[in-house]
Amino acid sequence: MKKTKELSPGGQGQSIICGIDLGTTNSCISYLKDGKPFVIAVEGSSPILPSVVSFDEQNGRMLVGREAINRLSVYPHHTVRSIKRQMGKDTTVQLGSKELSPAEVSSFILRRLIEKAQQSTGLAVKQAVITVPAYFNDAQRRATITAGELAGVEVLRIVNEPTAASLVYDYVTGIDTLNTPYILVYDLGGGTFDVSILEIRGEIKEVLASCGDTNLGGDDFDQRLIDMFMRHLEEKTGVTLSAEELPLQVRLKDIAERTKIALSDSPYVNVKEASVTRINGESVNLNLEVSRDEYETMIKDLVDKTIDKVNEALREAGLSSGEISEVLLVGGATRTPLVQRSIDAIFDIPIQHSVDPDLCVALGAAVQGGLIIGQPLGHILLDVTSHSLGVKTADNFDFSTGEADHFSVIIRRNTKIPVRRAESYYTMVHNQEGVNVEVYQGESISCKDNTLIGEFFFELKPAPENSTVTTEFAYDKEGIVHITVDQKGYDNRKEVTLDVRTRKIKDKDAANGGDDEKVLNYIISKYKALCNKEDIDKTSRNELIDIGERYERALRDKEDDKVIDDLEASLIELIEEIEESLEDLE
């Protein structure tokens, strides 16, 4: 175990209090270190543990997370997911030969989180704060406490998820809760939806209203895509497929989740999956393109239900939308562009999503644990986009002057970076020769009120009017935006880089590579130097070597730019984390 200066909370021996978000789809665990909450890696380098449990009958082992998901299609009757929707019910779940209550199933998820936390920190986890939806009833809360006790921890407190989210935002720079009397927390997770309005009076937070739906979340978004895939397969084969065919449903669920996530960042997704099922002994492939517009049409009624709940919460709190000072987004499904636009239509203020929506509840639970024992708390300093980034479009084209002035946002202000987002636009005339891509930053819908930070010309191939051109922004931690413009269906694309801080733009096709080479050499030399330091723990060293070698290999093999950019961002982030931990040891 590595040496550390870290003192255990409250002087209770070598142990820590953890904050746990026990979610419908995913769960995570966090703890306080030097007054700051940190999430703990539980699946390789990822802090996200899928809330799936599977019983391995042959070896008598209970598998959790990715191991369980990998068995789902082959052993569907030994595996369970979304158990949170059954918490508090007088029912049992059959996992092969085992019959378990929902609390018992949840305890295996909690136990895995706790084991990973102990391995990562080298400290015992004896106490925990666990979060639940604000509208959970007494039976559901008691079941959550029982699950924690079965997992071997003392549950210090059950905390409402929106309250936990607001706690962590207290420690994010830029949110002044002293001057923010009313906060609305919009929490759309995998299986549940919750909206709460909190009044802030100094250190006191009072929930004025909570509304929600225990059966509305990202899982339901997935089901709309699954239904679409089923219709496509039936039209392709001419065979009516059974919705009760569990292996097919499991396979399509996984494909739907990946498609949904991709559609949050890109306007089109090509779904190509081999052998999703077999008909008359023949393998059937899934091959179709899904557009964001199609997807949003499918889920609009579900999103509208959440907006109805938002308006209901406002009525119950006796407030108008104009009296809300901050809107906080919680839950992975809030990354859906339609969700964000629907919230924007109600509130005339920027929505806050500078903390990862998948992690902020667990981080807030760790803060709550620190408050319970009186631990001094510091501030989280997160790297976020300081301004919205987008391009000028002709939405409000003035034919009298021949000018366009509409600001189309691609990356919103206060989005945590690194981030990648894309939007689709359309040509105005037949055989349009090209488009001048003007990149702006600011918060006004009018470009003239924002700041032009770069522009370049993109030559188009002959195409009909209203042809699709996609624009993708990839914003890295160094303040560099990698812009890709693609004329959809014409094998025509252009890539440039833009330094938001210096407003310098570079065409990748014209670059000589000199400056890029220096940056690449610096990153590689930095990671190799860290690998040789003795104070780095084994887990961090192995992860550093793994990502570093993959990054070098990707550069050497000239892999796709997206692969290289993602690896580079991961490597830089890990280098910074390790350097910060080494500073703490000095």
C-alpha positions as CSV (number, residue, x, y, z in Angstrom):
1,M,0.0,0.0,0.0
2,K,1.4,3.4,-0.9
3,K,2.4,5.9,1.7
4,T,0.0,8.9,1.9
5,K,-0.4,12.1,3.9
6,E,-4.2,11.6,3.9
7,L,-5.8,11.5,7.3
8,S,-8.9,9.5,7.8
9,P,-12.1,11.5,8.5
10,G,-12.8,12.3,12.1
11,G,-9.7,10.3,13.3
12,Q,-11.7,7.0,13.2
13,G,-8.7,4.9,12.2
14,Q,-7.8,4.0,8.6
15,S,-11.3,4.3,7.2
16,I,-13.3,6.6,5.0
17,I,-17.0,7.5,4.5
18,C,-18.1,7.1,0.9
19,G,-20.9,8.6,-1.0
20,I,-22.9,6.2,-3.2
21,D,-25.2,6.8,-6.1
22,L,-27.2,3.6,-6.4
23,G,-28.7,4.1,-9.8
24,T,-31.1,2.2,-12.0
25,T,-28.7,1.8,-14.9
26,N,-25.4,2.8,-13.4
27,S,-23.9,3.3,-10.0
28,C,-20.8,5.0,-8.7
29,I,-18.9,5.7,-5.5
30,S,-16.9,8.7,-4.3
31,Y,-15.0,9.9,-1.2
32,L,-13.5,13.1,0.2
33,K,-9.8,13.8,0.0
34,D,-8.4,17.0,1.3
35,G,-11.9,18.5,1.4
36,K,-12.7,17.7,-2.2
37,P,-14.9,14.9,-3.5
38,F,-13.4,12.4,-6.0
39,V,-15.1,9.5,-7.8
40,I,-13.4,6.1,-7.7
41,A,-12.6,3.9,-10.7
42,V,-14.6,0.7,-10.5
43,E,-14.6,-0.8,-14.0
44,G,-11.0,-0.4,-15.3
45,S,-10.4,3.3,-15.4
46,S,-14.2,4.1,-15.5
47,P,-16.0,5.3,-12.3
48,I,-19.3,3.9,-13.7
49,L,-20.5,0.5,-12.7
50,P,-23.5,-0.9,-14.6
51,S,-26.2,-1.8,-12.2
52,V,-26.5,-5.4,-13.4
53,V,-26.2,-8.6,-11.4
54,S,-25.8,-12.2,-12.7
55,F,-25.4,-15.5,-10.9
56,D,-22.8,-17.8,-12.2
57,E,-24.4,-21.2,-11.4
58,Q,-21.3,-23.2,-12.3
59,N,-18.9,-21.4,-10.0
60,G,-21.4,-20.2,-7.4
61,R,-20.3,-16.6,-8.0
62,M,-22.4,-13.4,-8.1
63,L,-21.1,-11.2,-11.0
64,V,-21.7,-7.5,-11.1
65,G,-21.3,-4.7,-13.7
66,R,-19.7,-5.4,-17.1
67,E,-19.1,-9.1,-16.2
68,A,-22.9,-9.4,-15.6
69,I,-23.8,-7.6,-18.8
70,N,-21.6,-9.9,-20.8
71,R,-23.7,-12.8,-19.6
72,L,-27.0,-11.2,-20.2
73,S,-27.8,-12.5,-23.7
74,V,-26.6,-16.1,-22.9
75,Y,-28.0,-16.3,-19.4
76,P,-31.0,-14.0,-19.3
77,H,-32.7,-16.0,-16.6
78,H,-29.6,-15.7,-14.3
79,T,-29.2,-11.9,-14.8
80,V,-31.2,-8.8,-13.7
81,R,-30.9,-5.1,-14.5
82,S,-32.8,-2.0,-13.4
83,I,-33.5,-3.6,-10.0
84,K,-34.0,-0.1,-8.5
85,R,-37.4,0.0,-10.1
86,Q,-38.4,-2.9,-7.8
87,M,-36.9,-1.6,-4.5
88,G,-39.5,-1.5,-1.7
89,K,-41.8,-4.0,-3.4
90,D,-42.9,-7.2,-1.7
91,T,-41.4,-9.4,-4.5
92,T,-38.5,-11.6,-5.3
93,V,-36.2,-12.0,-8.3
94,Q,-35.1,-15.3,-9.7
95,L,-31.4,-15.6,-10.6
96,G,-31.0,-19.2,-11.7
97,S,-31.5,-21.3,-8.6
98,K,-31.4,-18.3,-6.3
99,E,-34.4,-16.3,-5.2
100,L,-33.5,-12.9,-3.9
101,S,-35.3,-9.7,-2.8
102,P,-34.6,-6.4,-4.6
103,A,-32.6,-5.3,-1.6
104,E,-30.4,-8.4,-1.7
105,V,-29.7,-7.9,-5.4
106,S,-28.8,-4.2,-4.8
107,S,-26.5,-5.2,-1.9
108,F,-24.2,-7.0,-4.5
109,I,-23.9,-3.8,-6.5
110,L,-23.1,-1.9,-3.3
111,R,-20.6,-4.6,-2.2
112,R,-18.7,-4.4,-5.5
113,L,-18.5,-0.6,-5.2
114,I,-17.2,-0.8,-1.7
115,E,-14.6,-3.5,-2.6
116,K,-13.3,-1.3,-5.4
117,A,-13.2,1.8,-3.2
118,Q,-11.1,-0.1,-0.6
119,Q,-8.8,-1.5,-3.2
120,S,-8.3,2.0,-4.8
121,T,-7.8,4.0,-1.6
122,G,-6.1,1.3,0.6
123,L,-8.6,2.3,3.3
124,A,-11.6,0.5,4.9
125,V,-15.1,1.7,4.0
126,K,-17.3,1.2,7.1
127,Q,-19.9,3.9,6.6
128,A,-21.7,5.4,3.6
129,V,-24.2,8.0,2.5
130,I,-26.5,6.5,-0.2
131,T,-28.8,8.6,-2.4
132,V,-32.3,7.9,-3.5
133,P,-34.9,9.8,-5.7
134,A,-36.7,12.5,-3.7
135,Y,-40.0,10.9,-4.2
136,F,-39.0,7.4,-2.9
137,N,-41.4,6.3,-0.3
138,D,-40.6,4.8,3.2
139,A,-40.5,1.2,1.9
140,Q,-38.1,2.1,-0.9
141,R,-35.9,4.0,1.5
142,R,-35.9,1.2,4.0
143,A,-35.0,-1.3,1.3
144,T,-32.0,0.9,0.4
145,I,-30.8,1.0,4.0
146,T,-31.2,-2.8,4.1
147,A,-29.1,-3.2,1.0
148,G,-26.3,-1.1,2.5
149,E,-26.4,-3.2,5.7
150,L,-26.3,-6.4,3.7
151,A,-23.3,-5.0,1.9
152,G,-21.5,-4.6,5.2
153,V,-21.6,-0.8,5.7
154,E,-23.4,1.5,8.2
155,V,-25.7,3.7,6.2
156,L,-25.2,7.1,7.9
157,R,-27.9,8.8,5.9
158,I,-30.2,8.4,3.0
159,V,-30.0,11.6,0.9
160,N,-32.3,12.8,-1.8
161,E,-30.5,12.9,-5.2
162,P,-31.4,16.5,-6.0
163,T,-30.1,17.6,-2.6
164,A,-26.9,15.7,-3.2
165,A,-26.5,17.4,-6.6
166,S,-27.0,20.8,-5.2
167,L,-24.4,20.1,-2.5
168,V,-21.7,19.4,-5.0
169,Y,-22.6,22.5,-7.0
170,D,-21.9,24.5,-3.9
171,Y,-18.3,23.7,-4.4
172,V,-18.1,24.5,-8.1
173,T,-16.7,27.9,-9.0
174,G,-19.2,30.2,-10.6
175,I,-22.3,29.1,-8.6
176,D,-23.0,31.6,-5.9
177,T,-25.6,30.0,-3.7
178,L,-25.7,33.0,-1.4
179,N,-27.3,34.9,-4.2
180,T,-29.2,32.0,-5.6
181,P,-32.4,31.6,-3.6
182,Y,-34.2,29.1,-5.8
183,I,-32.6,26.1,-7.6
184,L,-34.3,23.6,-9.8
185,V,-32.8,20.2,-10.1
186,Y,-33.8,18.2,-13.2
187,D,-32.7,14.5,-12.7
188,L,-33.3,12.2,-15.6
189,G,-31.6,8.9,-15.0
190,G,-31.8,5.5,-16.6
191,G,-35.0,4.4,-15.0
192,T,-36.4,7.3,-12.9
193,F,-37.2,11.0,-13.3
194,D,-37.2,13.5,-10.5
195,V,-37.5,17.3,-10.5
196,S,-37.0,19.2,-7.2
197,I,-37.1,22.9,-6.3
198,L,-34.9,24.0,-3.4
199,E,-34.8,27.3,-1.6
200,I,-31.3,28.3,-0.4
201,R,-31.0,30.4,2.8
202,G,-27.3,30.5,3.7
203,E,-26.3,27.0,4.7
204,I,-29.9,25.8,4.8
205,K,-31.4,24.1,1.8
206,E,-35.2,23.4,1.9
207,V,-37.0,21.4,-0.7
208,L,-40.1,23.3,-1.7
209,A,-41.5,20.7,-4.1
210,S,-40.6,17.4,-5.7
211,C,-42.3,15.6,-8.6
212,G,-41.3,12.6,-10.5
213,D,-42.1,9.3,-12.2
214,T,-40.6,6.0,-11.1
215,N,-41.0,4.5,-14.5
216,L,-39.6,7.2,-16.8
217,G,-36.0,7.4,-17.8
218,G,-33.3,6.7,-20.4
219,D,-34.4,3.0,-20.4
220,D,-37.7,4.2,-22.0
221,F,-35.8,6.2,-24.6
222,D,-33.9,3.0,-25.4
223,Q,-37.2,1.1,-25.8
224,R,-38.3,3.5,-28.6
225,L,-35.2,2.7,-30.5
226,I,-35.7,-1.1,-29.8
227,D,-39.2,-0.8,-31.3
228,M,-37.7,0.9,-34.3
229,F,-35.1,-1.8,-34.8
230,M,-37.8,-4.5,-34.5
231,R,-39.9,-2.9,-37.2
232,H,-36.9,-2.6,-39.4
233,L,-36.0,-6.3,-39.0
234,E,-39.6,-7.3,-39.6
235,E,-39.8,-5.3,-42.8
236,K,-36.5,-6.7,-43.9
237,T,-37.3,-10.3,-43.3
238,G,-41.1,-10.4,-43.7
239,V,-41.3,-12.3,-40.4
240,T,-43.1,-11.1,-37.3
241,L,-40.6,-11.2,-34.4
242,S,-41.6,-12.0,-30.9
243,A,-41.1,-9.2,-28.4
244,E,-40.7,-12.0,-25.8
245,E,-37.6,-13.4,-27.4
246,L,-35.2,-12.4,-24.5
247,P,-31.8,-12.8,-26.2
248,L,-33.0,-10.6,-29.1
249,Q,-34.3,-8.0,-26.7
250,V,-31.0,-8.0,-24.8
251,R,-29.0,-7.5,-27.9
252,L,-31.2,-4.7,-29.2
253,K,-31.1,-3.0,-25.8
254,D,-27.3,-2.8,-25.9
255,I,-27.4,-1.5,-29.5
256,A,-30.1,1.1,-28.6
257,E,-28.1,2.4,-25.6
258,R,-25.0,2.9,-27.8
259,T,-27.1,4.6,-30.5
260,K,-28.8,6.9,-28.0
261,I,-25.5,8.0,-26.6
262,A,-24.0,8.6,-30.1
263,L,-27.1,10.7,-31.1
264,S,-26.4,13.1,-28.3
265,D,-23.2,14.1,-30.0
266,S,-23.9,13.5,-33.7
267,P,-27.0,14.2,-35.9
268,Y,-26.7,10.8,-37.7
269,V,-25.6,7.3,-36.5
270,N,-25.0,4.3,-38.8
271,V,-26.2,1.2,-37.0
272,K,-24.4,-1.9,-38.4
273,E,-24.7,-5.0,-36.3
274,A,-24.1,-8.6,-37.5
275,S,-26.2,-11.6,-36.5
276,V,-28.7,-9.9,-34.2
277,T,-31.0,-12.9,-34.5
278,R,-31.6,-16.0,-36.6
279,I,-34.6,-16.8,-38.8
280,N,-35.0,-20.2,-40.4
281,G,-31.3,-20.9,-39.6
282,E,-30.1,-17.8,-41.3
283,S,-28.3,-14.9,-39.6
284,V,-30.1,-11.5,-39.8
285,N,-28.0,-8.3,-39.7
286,L,-29.2,-4.9,-38.6
287,N,-28.1,-2.2,-40.9
288,L,-29.7,1.3,-41.0
289,E,-29.1,5.0,-40.4
290,V,-30.8,6.7,-37.5
291,S,-31.1,10.5,-37.5
292,R,-31.3,12.7,-34.4
293,D,-34.6,14.2,-35.8
294,E,-36.1,10.7,-36.1
295,Y,-35.1,9.8,-32.6
296,E,-36.3,13.1,-31.1
297,T,-39.7,12.5,-32.8
298,M,-39.9,9.1,-31.1
299,I,-39.2,10.3,-27.6
300,K,-40.9,13.7,-27.7
301,D,-43.9,12.6,-25.7
302,L,-41.6,11.2,-23.0
303,V,-39.7,14.4,-22.7
304,D,-43.0,16.4,-22.7
305,K,-44.0,14.3,-19.6
306,T,-40.9,15.5,-17.8
307,I,-41.7,19.1,-18.7
308,D,-45.2,18.6,-17.3
309,K,-43.6,17.5,-14.1
310,V,-41.3,20.6,-14.1
311,N,-44.4,22.9,-14.4
312,E,-46.2,20.9,-11.7
313,A,-43.2,21.4,-9.4
314,L,-43.2,25.1,-10.1
315,R,-47.0,25.3,-9.2
316,E,-46.5,23.4,-6.0
317,A,-43.6,25.6,-5.0
318,G,-45.7,28.7,-5.8
319,L,-43.0,30.0,-8.1
320,S,-42.8,31.2,-11.7
321,S,-40.1,30.0,-14.1
322,G,-38.6,33.5,-13.9
323,E,-37.9,33.2,-10.2
324,I,-35.6,30.2,-10.6
325,S,-32.0,31.3,-10.4
326,E,-30.2,28.1,-11.4
327,V,-31.2,24.9,-13.3
328,L,-29.0,21.9,-12.5
329,L,-28.9,18.9,-14.8
330,V,-28.5,15.4,-13.3
331,G,-28.5,12.0,-14.9
332,G,-27.0,10.7,-18.2
333,A,-30.2,11.2,-20.1
334,T,-29.9,15.0,-19.7
335,R,-27.3,14.9,-22.4
336,T,-30.1,14.4,-24.9
337,P,-30.3,17.7,-27.0
338,L,-34.1,17.6,-27.0
339,V,-34.1,17.5,-23.2
340,Q,-31.9,20.6,-23.0
341,R,-33.8,22.5,-25.6
342,S,-37.1,21.7,-23.8
343,I,-35.7,23.1,-20.5
344,D,-34.3,26.1,-22.3
345,A,-37.8,26.9,-23.6
346,I,-39.1,27.3,-20.0
347,F,-36.2,29.1,-18.3
348,D,-34.5,32.3,-19.5
349,I,-31.2,31.4,-17.8
350,P,-28.3,29.1,-18.7
351,I,-28.7,25.5,-17.5
352,Q,-25.8,24.3,-15.4
353,H,-24.1,21.0,-16.5
354,S,-20.5,21.8,-15.6
355,V,-20.3,18.7,-13.3
356,D,-20.6,15.4,-15.1
357,P,-24.4,14.5,-14.8
358,D,-23.5,10.8,-14.3
359,L,-21.3,11.6,-11.3
360,C,-22.6,14.7,-9.5
361,V,-25.0,12.8,-7.2
362,A,-22.3,10.5,-5.9
363,L,-19.9,13.5,-5.5
364,G,-22.7,15.3,-3.5
365,A,-23.2,12.3,-1.3
366,A,-19.5,12.4,-0.4
367,V,-19.8,16.1,0.5
368,Q,-22.8,15.1,2.7
369,G,-20.7,12.5,4.4
370,G,-18.0,15.2,5.1
371,L,-20.7,17.6,6.5
372,I,-22.0,14.9,8.8
373,I,-18.6,14.4,10.5
374,G,-17.7,18.1,10.4
375,Q,-14.8,17.7,7.9
376,P,-13.6,21.1,6.4
377,L,-14.5,21.2,2.7
378,G,-12.6,22.9,-0.2
379,H,-13.6,23.8,-3.7
380,I,-13.8,21.7,-6.9
381,L,-12.0,23.5,-9.7
382,L,-13.3,22.1,-13.0
383,D,-12.2,22.8,-16.5
384,V,-15.3,23.9,-18.4
385,T,-16.1,26.0,-21.5
386,S,-16.4,29.6,-20.4
387,H,-18.5,30.5,-23.4
388,S,-20.9,28.8,-25.8
389,L,-19.3,27.9,-29.1
390,G,-21.1,27.7,-32.4
391,V,-21.4,28.9,-36.0
392,K,-23.3,31.6,-38.0
393,T,-26.3,30.2,-39.9
394,A,-28.9,31.7,-42.2
395,D,-31.9,30.9,-40.0
396,N,-32.8,34.7,-39.9
397,F,-31.5,35.5,-43.3
398,D,-32.2,39.2,-44.3
399,F,-32.8,39.1,-48.1
400,S,-32.7,43.0,-48.2
401,T,-29.1,43.1,-47.0
402,G,-28.0,39.6,-48.0
403,E,-26.8,39.0,-44.4
404,A,-27.3,36.2,-41.9
405,D,-26.9,36.7,-38.2
406,H,-28.1,33.7,-36.3
407,F,-25.8,32.0,-33.7
408,S,-26.3,28.2,-33.7
409,V,-24.8,26.7,-30.6
410,I,-22.8,23.5,-30.9
411,I,-21.1,23.4,-27.5
412,R,-22.9,25.1,-24.6
413,R,-21.3,27.3,-22.0
414,N,-20.1,25.5,-18.8
415,T,-19.8,22.1,-20.5
416,K,-17.1,20.0,-19.0
417,I,-14.2,19.4,-21.4
418,P,-12.9,17.5,-23.2
419,V,-16.1,17.3,-25.2
420,R,-17.3,16.4,-28.7
421,R,-20.5,17.7,-30.3
422,A,-22.0,17.9,-33.8
423,E,-24.9,19.5,-35.5
424,S,-26.3,19.2,-39.1
425,Y,-27.0,22.2,-41.4
426,Y,-28.4,22.4,-44.9
427,T,-27.4,24.1,-48.2
428,M,-29.5,27.0,-49.5
429,V,-29.3,26.7,-53.2
430,H,-28.8,24.0,-55.9
431,N,-25.1,23.2,-56.6
432,Q,-24.0,25.6,-53.8
433,E,-20.2,26.2,-54.3
434,G,-19.3,26.3,-50.7
435,V,-19.9,27.8,-47.3
436,N,-17.9,30.2,-45.1
437,V,-17.7,28.6,-41.7
438,E,-17.7,31.4,-39.1
439,V,-17.0,30.3,-35.5
440,Y,-18.3,32.5,-32.7
441,Q,-18.3,32.4,-28.9
442,G,-20.9,34.1,-26.7
443,E,-24.4,33.7,-25.3
444,S,-26.5,35.9,-27.7
445,I,-28.6,34.4,-30.5
446,S,-27.2,37.2,-32.6
447,C,-23.7,36.7,-34.0
448,K,-23.0,40.5,-34.0
449,D,-23.3,40.5,-30.2
450,N,-20.9,37.5,-29.9
451,T,-17.1,37.2,-30.6
452,L,-15.8,35.9,-34.0
453,I,-12.9,33.7,-33.1
454,G,-12.1,32.1,-36.5
455,E,-13.5,31.4,-40.0
456,F,-12.6,29.3,-43.0
457,F,-14.1,28.3,-46.4
458,F,-15.4,24.8,-47.1
459,E,-15.8,24.0,-50.8
460,L,-18.8,21.9,-51.6
461,K,-19.3,19.3,-54.3
462,P,-22.3,19.8,-56.6
463,A,-25.4,18.7,-54.7
464,P,-29.2,19.6,-54.6
465,E,-30.6,22.3,-52.5
466,N,-31.1,21.4,-48.8
467,S,-28.2,18.9,-48.8
468,T,-26.8,18.0,-45.4
469,V,-23.5,19.4,-44.1
470,T,-22.5,18.4,-40.5
471,T,-20.2,20.4,-38.3
472,E,-18.4,18.8,-35.4
473,F,-16.5,20.6,-32.6
474,A,-14.1,18.6,-30.4
475,Y,-12.9,20.8,-27.6
476,D,-9.9,19.5,-25.7
477,K,-8.5,20.4,-22.2
478,E,-5.8,22.7,-23.8
479,G,-8.5,25.1,-25.2
480,I,-8.1,23.8,-28.7
481,V,-11.2,23.1,-30.8
482,H,-10.9,20.6,-33.6
483,I,-13.5,21.3,-36.3
484,T,-14.7,18.8,-38.8
485,V,-17.1,19.8,-41.6
486,D,-18.5,17.0,-43.7
487,Q,-20.7,17.1,-46.8
488,K,-22.9,14.1,-46.0
489,G,-22.9,11.4,-48.7
490,Y,-20.2,13.0,-50.9
491,D,-16.9,11.9,-49.3
492,N,-16.0,15.5,-48.8
493,R,-14.7,16.8,-45.5
494,K,-12.4,19.4,-44.1
495,E,-10.6,19.5,-40.7
496,V,-9.1,22.5,-39.0
497,T,-8.0,23.4,-35.5
498,L,-8.8,26.6,-33.6
499,D,-7.2,27.8,-30.4
500,V,-10.0,29.5,-28.6
501,R,-7.5,31.4,-26.3
502,T,-5.4,32.9,-29.1
503,R,-8.1,32.8,-31.9
504,K,-5.6,31.2,-34.3
505,I,-7.0,28.8,-36.8
506,K,-5.0,26.2,-38.7
507,D,-6.1,24.1,-41.7
508,K,-5.0,20.5,-41.2
509,D,-4.5,20.0,-44.9
510,A,-2.0,22.9,-44.9
511,A,-0.2,22.2,-41.6
512,N,3.5,21.3,-41.8
513,G,3.2,19.4,-38.5
514,G,6.1,21.1,-36.8
515,D,4.2,22.5,-33.8
516,D,2.1,19.4,-33.6
517,E,5.2,17.3,-33.5
518,K,6.5,19.3,-30.5
519,V,3.3,18.8,-28.6
520,L,3.2,15.1,-29.3
521,N,6.8,14.6,-28.2
522,Y,6.2,16.6,-25.0
523,I,3.1,14.5,-24.1
524,I,5.0,11.3,-24.7
525,S,8.1,12.4,-22.8
526,K,5.9,13.5,-19.9
527,Y,4.2,10.2,-19.6
528,K,7.4,8.2,-19.9
529,A,9.1,10.4,-17.2
530,L,6.1,9.8,-14.8
531,C,6.3,6.0,-15.4
532,N,9.8,6.0,-13.9
533,K,8.8,7.8,-10.7
534,E,8.8,5.5,-7.6
535,D,6.0,7.3,-5.8
536,I,3.2,6.3,-8.3
537,D,1.0,3.5,-7.1
538,K,0.9,0.3,-9.2
539,T,-2.7,0.8,-10.5
540,S,-2.0,4.4,-11.8
541,R,1.3,3.3,-13.3
542,N,-0.3,0.4,-15.2
543,E,-3.1,2.6,-16.4
544,L,-0.5,5.3,-17.5
545,I,1.5,2.7,-19.4
546,D,-1.6,1.2,-21.0
547,I,-3.0,4.5,-22.3
548,G,0.5,5.8,-23.3
549,E,1.4,2.7,-25.3
550,R,-2.0,2.8,-27.0
551,Y,-1.5,6.5,-27.8
552,E,2.0,5.9,-29.3
553,R,0.6,2.9,-31.3
554,A,-2.3,5.0,-32.7
555,L,0.1,7.7,-33.8
556,R,2.5,5.2,-35.3
557,D,-0.3,3.4,-37.2
558,K,-1.9,6.7,-38.2
559,E,-5.3,5.7,-36.9
560,D,-8.4,7.8,-37.2
561,D,-8.1,11.3,-35.7
562,K,-10.9,10.8,-33.3
563,V,-9.2,7.7,-31.8
564,I,-5.9,9.7,-31.4
565,D,-7.7,12.7,-29.9
566,D,-9.7,10.6,-27.4
567,L,-6.5,8.8,-26.3
568,E,-4.6,12.1,-26.1
569,A,-7.3,13.6,-23.9
570,S,-7.3,10.6,-21.6
571,L,-3.5,10.6,-21.3
572,I,-3.3,14.3,-20.5
573,E,-6.1,14.0,-17.9
574,L,-4.3,11.0,-16.3
575,I,-1.0,12.8,-16.3
576,E,-2.6,15.8,-14.5
577,E,-4.2,13.5,-11.9
578,I,-1.0,11.7,-11.1
579,E,1.0,15.0,-10.9
580,E,-1.6,16.4,-8.5
581,S,-1.4,13.2,-6.4
582,L,2.4,13.5,-6.3
583,E,2.1,17.1,-5.1
584,D,-0.2,16.0,-2.3
585,L,2.6,13.6,-1.1
586,E,5.3,16.3,-0.9
